[in-house]
């Protein structure tokens, strides 16, 4: 009898030693990583050693959704919990969590109290122990295991429960610390993103604020420019919405900046937006901002242009190209002074002055339904029409001299001016691309000039807009070219655009982009020209073929 008792005692001591080694091994594994799943997996490994568990799993509480979510599972039948989410107070698992007590189920198949009893019956699990993971008086999850050691005839005794609770306590501390670390890392990453975004916004605002001086100077002494200056003086202090109209390249953004600099908002940001360049699917995101996850690719929250222009001026260039849906949203923002980011319902108050610009006839668009009448009236409180360059030819020498001097400074050259013949060549040109076209021509001339004076042979003008225009159909070419199109008389801005575009396209052989393309002649981007051609219904005539690869798609 004594020998038998000693044998039992020795076995018990060995069992305790094995349990202690398993606990120490679990402690070691739990300290090896700050990853939540790794620590959960180490806990299940210890449960296998301590209790001969054939199946085990851990569910963690999401305090925002009040759902128990499976973090890891191991062994036969445990995959019945894969991807499962359980309300924090539902079923036996919810009971173990909410009451913070160990629940022993001796016969899984016969127990009706499971959250999903049918799933459990099909799992093949036999007897299950549910142990709450308690940290700082809070239940943060549940450890569950199935062991052949326990059954209805042999339920867990007091030492078993003590070891279970000890393992659960160690696991709860370790797992919760890992979760806190992950949360802090996530917060740090969000803080880094926010700091980078703030620095980016600061740099952008600083660049916008420093964009003064010569860029804001309205060059010209003609009567037409004197009228524009007088209108700027009148409207700058009124803080009302301004609508700038005129042909492309007439300097609408320059005038918008001048209005901003002369207003009480001069110390605040001036934010320009080219509405025609915004993809339709991203217009509202760009103007009003978006929250993180609002759409595919929205990896972080981003303020819109309205927020960036808060207490400053927002310049909406090519506003006539906005689709009707975006026009309605813009109207609501102008009326209420509130923006809602995409993916959010929280209104953000903004104090923004709007200066809009267009080279299309919005009044006609209003009549045809292409532009909202209520938005048109909201934008055109104070309209300013900018003159075309051909209507203020006396300003061309001043502008050319300014552009030549600035370009020469940038490349480290000295240019004293233009010869009389060169100036005459510039003044007599029609300039369908207006000031933008003049700037491109002058900068090219400066690059080609070897002396200190720009001569006529350095000035490359497109034939499409000169008095000596010769249609492509009469010029010798390897392939037959179409006869010149009949261009109707110019009566509106659209007619003027169509007239200039058609002449430039004919002169360039219907080439849109490239050094000799129509876009360069008109002083606009090729994408902008494609957009205008599409809107104006200009298509390449039959019998012509694109002369460059990126024109192959046509208009």
VENHU-V870108 format. One record per helix or strand of 3 or more residues. SS is the DSSP state (a for helix, b for strand). FROM is the first residue (numbers start at 0). TO is the last residue. If there is no record, write none. Layout:
SS,FROM,TO / SS,FROM,TO
This chain:
a,1,29 / a,35,50 / b,52,61 / b,66,74 / a,77,80 / b,84,86 / a,90,98 / b,102,104 / a,107,109 / a,116,122 / b,127,134 / b,137,146 / a,157,209 / a,212,215 / a,222,235 / b,241,244 / a,251,260 / b,269,273 / a,274,276 / a,279,287 / a,304,307 / b,312,316 / a,318,320 / a,323,335 / b,337,339 / b,346,348 / b,352,357 / a,361,367 / a,372,378 / b,381,384 / a,388,390 / a,392,410 / a,419,426 / a,433,447 / a,455,457 / a,462,464 / a,471,473 / a,492,506 / a,517,521 / a,525,535 / a,548,550
